[in-house]
Amino acid sequence: MVLKNHPLSGEERKIVSTRLYQSEFLYLKKICEKENKTVNAKLKEIVREEIRKKFGEMLEHEKEGKNE
């Protein structure tokens, strides 16, 4: 799905991957199920939250209180 009005639309994307121990993955999966999110969506949320903590709001639409 392409978001035409998204502020980062057209910007190059990078893939991030890591290896987790089975127990860590199971806890992550349990969190995702509880929040009704996919693992991918939760990881994006975690990364964006960390960026906001360290660097402030990275997207203009976040200042307006909009979420993806």
Secondary structure, DSSP 8 states (H G I E B T S, - for coil): ---TT-TTTT-----------HHHHHHHHHHHHHHT--HHHHHHHHHHHHHHHHH---SHHHHTT---
